[in-house]
């Protein structure tokens, strides 16, 4: 059996010279692809005067068992040959891309990756093969001088391999975020040096234009821009979290521009919790604070306006914390906002067990 790659050229050698009045037949499995009888030829296969068959630019459709039969004009058998040809696809040229996470971490994606039974994937760092085989791959080194590429190697033919483009990882950590609470307002100022700057001003939220002086763009959230280019955002919501960029011309003659950016993170406002008390059969109380603390919030308990060192929910007051005149509240808080529940007193009547 002979294994070829797509696109190869290969000659199946018969080496049985042509004779007057002879006959030669080549088959691919049971299909006749070439026939010569008494000088008359049928078929377009490339067969030379020694009966050898040349396969050009082979494809997977040309994989089969090739059979040759050569007879003289006697007739007597001169030579026969059987050869099995397998054709495997060539590996494609892979494409290497970098995907940056929100934390500035860069991950390499090689597409297509290695396929079991067909191709194997290798990683290279500055032209040196790495031991890493996973895809995607997150390198620890990603400076300006660190170049990466991936390689696909044909499992059927080690000579068939293709390399991707070389890439460097240039992911940057996001700018420090200005944190505000839902429902608040926020102002982003900008120093416009000239009237040309004011007439060319554009405000973007990430890559979306939310304001331009021609008035064609419209944001999907409330904003206004005053005559000095200052951006006022009102009724902040989570959808307004983005990096705001002001672009404006500072030299009309050359068209040179300047930018100012500010990252804004709009965090949820603390929900107002509801506090309820439940009594056991023996009169012991358990206090339940709803809802449970959302992500980024903590739960605190207060007895007579004093915070206690307990964040369990439900909260089970001890015997010294269940006086008839004691009142309780729960609080949900984050770094920017907090809300407290209604106050409740001990609702249970204690009975000895």
Secondary structure, 3 states (H helix, E strand, C coil): CEEEECCCCEEECCCCCCCCCCEEEEEECCEEEEEEECCEEECCCEECCCCCEEECCCCHHHCEEEEEEEECCCCCEEEEEEEEEEEECCCCCCEEEEEECCCCCEEEEEECCCECCCEEEEEEECCEECCCCCCCECCCCCCCCCCEEEEEEECCCCCCEEECCCECCCCCCCCCEEEEECCCCEEECCCCCCHHHHHCCEEEECCEEEEECCCCCCCCCCEEECCCCCEEECCCCHHHCEEEEEEEEEECCCCEEEEEEEEEEEECCCCCCEEEEEECCCCCEEEEEECCCCCCCEEEEEECCEEECCCCCCECCCHHHCCCCCEEEEEEECCCCEEECCCEECCCCCCCC
